[in-house]
Amino acid sequence: MKTKIIKTILSTLLITSIIGMFTVTASARMTYIAICNYGATFEPQTGIITIDADIYGYEHLTNYCTIQINLQYYNTATSRWVTLDTVYEGFDNWYGGSEEEWYITPGYSYRGNIYLTGYYYSLSETIIVNTNTITY
């Protein structure tokens, strides 16, 4: 029975990684950030990677939010992640969301490196997360 459950889980993970659809919800429980969602999807037919992120602060406390999404690829020569493009958005509210699309080149691994920041006037806190890695 355990073997069947493990095989089912592994099959699901394999299918998810092939399609490239994966969303993570983090319950942050920080001072100005309550919840953040982020993920990356990939469409092999078009070569488009989509990275999305949402941030939710606290309605009567958080008064501004920002999301910075960095599209990165893995450089095998230097064994490091390299940023290809950056998108930054600010929201005059306690929540915000961003979704960006890029055409990517085959032969590399890609991910989103995301900075989610919640503010209370001049005070702030940031969560830095990475999406799932997508190899094309």
PyMOL commands that set and color helices and strands:
alter all, ss='L'
color gray80, all
select helices_A, chain A and resi 2-19
alter helices_A, ss='H'
color red, helices_A
select strands_A, chain A and resi 22-27+35-43+48-56+64-75+80-91+95-103+109-120+123-130+134-135
alter strands_A, ss='S'
color yellow, strands_A
deselect
rebuild
show_as cartoon
